[in-house]
Amino acid sequence: MNQNQTLIEAKSLCKYFPVSRGLLLKAVDDVSFKVQKSTVLGLVGESGCGKTTIGRLLLNLLRPTSGEVIFDNVNLPSLTKPEMRKMRRRMQIVFQDPYASLNPRMTIGSILTFPMKVQGVYEENRQERAVSLLERVGMRALDMNRYPHEFSGGQLQRIGIARTLAVDPEFIVADEPVSALDVSIQSQVLNLFKELQEEFNLTCLFIAHDLSVVEFISDFVAVIYLGKIVEIAPAEVLYKSHRHPYTKSLLSAIPLPDPKIQKNRPPFTLTGETTSPINPPPGCRFYARCPDRKTLCKEKSPQLTAIGKDHYVSCFRLD
């Protein structure tokens, strides 16, 4: 990736949560990656692998145990609260559950104008801007005086996206924004998100566990397993030329629309138990489930290795 185009970068990022008596849950363990300006990085992996924790670390909503988050050449964890508050205008989040992320006691108009008041922007035309954003996401100006309980999940997520855009952010973390919606509504919200990303020139981290969703929305894709990134590449490269066995297992789980091809596709089934993220043993986190493991994998943890342009894999069996 071109260093000059990098907006946000994670450097050796770690987040450990104390469990009890010296035991640590290593939710994120030595993660490094970059997100280029005006691109979407998809972050995929199964539930509990650390995706949401990474998103919150990038926004400085969680303090890292160690490592750095560099946003436009500024290390976010080193900022004071007043400095971070100013920086908040440049980064926002779209939450997973639209029902829980909007205040039920506030009207939609108040929800959209509140971020502008907090940041002290658009003092002269906050209502007009709120109406404009609401209409841009497919809602009506009349909805300004209504309350969240009067809308469906898809409509609430549209309102949540409008609120995210209220203060003109440069970077957005979308934390599984369509997973709580009906399948029929997901495509509408995804199309809207893609249009807005291009229109407002946004840089995004798109978190999901559905690889077909990530393929549609992302320029780059990072695959994470138990707190470690195992593969990262441009989307078209990862889906066609993936190299890590965990990536292969995720992609093989996507059903194909053609039943004949689906029936003849060779299965790729993982066996073994998932390694515990609480004080995990040395070696590769994927060792217990890997179909092609060797002794070295149990003794030493592999590092991300470049195998092509912007394509990195963490595996000893790249040969």
C-alpha positions in Angstrom: 0.0 0.0 0.0 1.1 3.5 -0.7 2.2 5.1 2.6 1.2 8.5 1.5 -2.4 7.4 1.0 -2.8 5.8 4.5 -5.3 7.5 6.7 -5.3 5.1 9.7 -2.8 2.5 10.7 -2.7 -0.1 13.5 0.8 -0.9 14.7 1.3 -4.1 16.8 -2.1 -3.5 18.4 -2.9 -5.6 21.5 -6.0 -5.6 23.8 -6.0 -8.0 26.7 -8.9 -8.3 29.2 -8.2 -9.6 32.7 -10.3 -12.6 33.5 -9.2 -13.8 36.9 -6.0 -14.4 38.9 -3.5 -13.6 36.2 -5.5 -15.0 33.3 -5.8 -12.8 30.3 -8.3 -12.9 27.4 -6.2 -11.9 24.4 -9.0 -10.4 22.3 -6.5 -8.6 19.9 -2.9 -9.8 19.8 -0.2 -8.0 17.8 -2.4 -6.8 14.9 -1.0 -4.5 12.3 -2.6 -3.1 9.1 -3.3 0.1 7.2 -6.4 1.6 5.7 -5.9 3.7 2.6 -7.8 7.0 2.1 -11.2 6.7 0.3 -11.2 2.8 0.5 -13.1 0.2 2.4 -11.3 -2.5 4.4 -13.5 -5.4 5.2 -12.7 -7.2 8.4 -14.1 -10.8 8.6 -14.0 -13.7 10.9 -16.3 -15.8 13.1 -18.0 -14.5 16.2 -15.7 -13.7 19.1 -12.5 -13.3 17.1 -11.9 -9.7 18.0 -13.5 -7.7 15.1 -15.5 -5.3 17.1 -12.7 -4.8 19.6 -10.4 -3.7 16.7 -13.0 -1.3 15.5 -13.3 0.3 18.9 -9.6 0.4 19.3 -9.3 2.3 16.1 -11.8 4.9 17.3 -10.1 5.1 20.7 -13.3 4.0 22.4 -11.0 1.3 24.0 -7.5 1.9 25.1 -5.0 -0.6 23.8 -2.9 -2.8 26.1 0.0 -2.0 23.8 0.6 -0.8 20.3 -0.4 2.3 18.4 -3.3 3.6 16.4 -2.0 6.3 14.0 -4.7 8.5 12.5 -3.4 11.0 10.0 0.1 10.9 11.6 -1.4 11.3 15.2 -1.2 8.5 17.8 -4.8 8.5 19.2 -4.1 6.7 22.5 -1.6 9.5 23.4 -4.2 12.3 23.0 -5.8 14.0 26.0 -9.6 14.0 26.4 -10.1 17.5 25.0 -7.8 16.7 22.0 -9.7 13.4 21.4 -13.0 15.2 21.5 -12.0 17.4 18.6 -10.7 14.4 16.8 -14.1 12.7 17.2 -15.6 14.8 14.4 -13.3 13.1 11.9 -14.2 9.5 12.9 -17.6 8.0 13.6 -19.3 4.5 13.9 -22.4 2.8 12.6 -23.5 0.3 15.2 -24.8 -3.2 14.7 -28.2 -2.9 16.4 -30.2 0.1 15.2 -32.8 -0.4 17.9 -30.3 0.0 20.7 -28.1 2.7 19.1 -30.7 5.4 18.9 -32.1 7.2 22.0 -35.8 6.2 22.2 -36.7 9.5 24.1 -35.3 11.8 21.4 -37.0 12.7 18.1 -35.2 11.9 14.9 -34.5 15.6 14.4 -32.8 15.8 17.8 -30.8 12.6 17.2 -29.4 14.1 13.9 -28.7 17.6 15.3 -27.2 16.5 18.6 -23.7 15.5 17.1 -23.5 18.9 15.5 -24.2 20.6 18.8 -21.6 18.6 20.6 -19.0 19.4 17.9 -20.1 23.0 17.6 -20.7 22.9 13.8 -23.4 24.0 11.4 -24.8 26.4 14.0 -26.9 28.4 11.5 -28.4 25.5 9.5 -28.5 22.4 11.7 -32.2 21.6 11.0 -31.7 22.1 7.2 -28.7 19.8 7.2 -30.5 17.2 9.2 -33.4 17.2 6.8 -31.0 17.0 3.8 -29.2 14.0 5.3 -32.5 12.3 6.2 -33.7 12.7 2.6 -30.4 11.5 1.3 -30.8 8.2 3.0 -34.3 7.7 1.7 -36.4 9.1 4.5 -38.8 12.0 4.6 -38.5 15.5 6.2 -41.8 14.7 8.1 -39.9 12.0 10.0 -37.9 14.7 11.9 -40.6 14.9 14.6 -41.1 11.1 15.0 -39.5 8.8 17.5 -37.3 5.7 16.9 -40.1 3.2 17.9 -42.2 4.3 14.9 -39.7 2.9 12.4 -38.6 -0.5 11.1 -35.0 -1.8 11.6 -34.0 -0.9 8.1 -35.3 2.6 8.5 -33.5 3.0 11.8 -30.2 1.9 10.3 -30.7 4.5 7.5 -31.2 7.1 10.3 -28.1 5.8 12.1 -26.1 6.3 8.9 -27.4 9.8 8.5 -26.4 10.6 12.1 -22.9 9.2 11.4 -22.6 11.6 8.4 -23.9 14.7 10.4 -20.4 16.0 11.3 -18.6 15.2 8.0 -16.4 12.4 9.2 -13.4 11.1 7.2 -13.3 7.6 8.7 -16.2 5.3 9.6 -16.3 2.0 11.4 -19.3 0.0 10.3 -19.8 -2.7 12.9 -21.9 -5.4 11.2 -24.5 -2.7 10.1 -26.8 -5.2 8.3 -26.5 -8.3 10.4 -29.6 -7.4 12.5 -31.7 -6.7 9.4 -33.9 -8.9 7.2 -32.2 -10.3 4.2 -34.6 -8.4 1.9 -33.5 -5.1 3.5 -29.8 -5.8 3.7 -29.2 -5.2 0.0 -30.9 -1.8 0.2 -28.8 -0.6 3.1 -25.6 -2.0 1.5 -26.3 -0.2 -1.7 -27.0 3.0 0.2 -23.8 2.6 2.2 -21.7 2.0 -0.9 -23.2 5.1 -2.7 -22.5 7.3 0.4 -19.0 6.0 0.7 -18.2 7.0 -2.8 -20.2 10.3 -2.7 -18.6 11.6 0.6 -15.2 10.1 -0.2 -15.2 8.1 3.1 -12.5 5.8 4.4 -14.2 2.8 6.1 -13.6 -0.3 8.2 -16.5 -2.6 7.4 -16.8 -5.4 10.0 -18.8 -8.5 9.1 -18.9 -12.3 9.2 -20.7 -12.7 5.9 -18.1 -12.9 3.2 -20.5 -12.3 0.3 -21.4 -8.9 1.9 -17.7 -8.0 2.4 -16.9 -8.9 -1.2 -19.6 -6.5 -2.5 -18.6 -3.5 -0.3 -14.8 -3.8 0.2 -11.6 -2.8 -1.7 -9.4 -4.8 0.7 -10.2 -7.7 3.0 -8.5 -8.8 6.3 -9.3 -12.2 7.7 -8.9 -12.4 11.5 -8.8 -15.6 13.7 -8.8 -15.5 17.5 -7.3 -12.0 17.6 -4.7 -12.3 14.9 -4.9 -11.4 11.2 -4.1 -14.4 9.1 -4.6 -13.0 5.6 -5.1 -9.5 4.1 -5.3 -8.7 0.4 -7.2 -6.7 -2.2 -10.8 -8.1 -2.3 -10.5 -9.6 -5.8 -7.2 -11.3 -5.0 -8.4 -12.8 -1.7 -11.5 -14.3 -3.2 -9.7 -15.8 -6.2 -6.2 -16.5 -4.9 -6.5 -17.0 -1.1 -3.7 -18.9 0.6 -4.5 -19.4 4.3 -6.6 -22.6 5.2 -8.9 -20.5 7.4 -9.7 -18.2 4.6 -10.4 -21.2 2.4 -12.8 -22.6 5.0 -14.7 -19.4 5.3 -15.1 -19.1 1.5 -16.1 -22.7 1.2 -19.0 -22.0 3.5 -20.6 -19.5 1.1 -23.4 -21.2 -0.7 -23.3 -21.0 -4.5 -26.4 -19.9 -6.4 -26.1 -22.8 -8.9 -27.2 -26.0 -7.2 -25.3 -28.2 -9.7 -22.0 -26.4 -9.0 -22.8 -26.4 -5.3 -23.4 -30.1 -5.3 -20.1 -30.9 -7.1 -18.0 -28.6 -5.0 -15.6 -30.5 -2.9 -16.2 -29.9 0.9 -13.6 -28.2 3.1 -14.4 -29.1 6.7 -12.4 -28.1 9.7 -11.9 -30.5 12.5 -10.5 -30.1 16.0 -11.3 -27.8 18.9 -10.9 -24.0 18.8 -8.0 -22.7 20.8 -9.0 -20.7 23.8 -8.2 -17.0 23.6 -7.5 -17.0 27.4 -3.7 -17.4 27.8 -3.4 -19.2 24.5 -0.4 -21.6 24.1 2.6 -20.6 21.9 2.4 -21.3 18.2 -0.2 -20.7 15.5 -3.7 -20.0 16.8 -5.2 -22.1 14.0 -2.9 -25.1 14.8 -5.6 -27.3 16.4 -8.0 -27.0 13.4 -5.5 -26.8 10.5 -5.6 -29.7 8.0 -2.0 -29.1 7.0 -0.2 -28.4 10.2 3.4 -29.3 11.1 5.5 -29.3 14.2 6.8 -25.8 13.7 3.2 -24.4 13.7 2.8 -25.6 17.3 6.0 -24.1 18.5 6.2 -20.7 16.8 3.6 -18.1 15.8 3.8 -17.2 12.1 4.1 -13.6 11.0 2.3 -11.8 8.1 4.5 -12.4 5.1 4.1 -10.6 1.7 3.5 -13.0 -1.1 2.3 -10.4 -3.7 1.2 -6.8 -4.1 -0.7 -5.9 -0.9 -1.2 -9.6 -0.2 0.0 -10.8 3.2 -0.5 -14.3 4.7 0.4 -15.6 8.2 1.3 -19.2 7.6 4.4 -21.5 7.5 2.9 -23.6 4.7 2.9 -21.1 2.0 4.9 -23.5 -0.2 
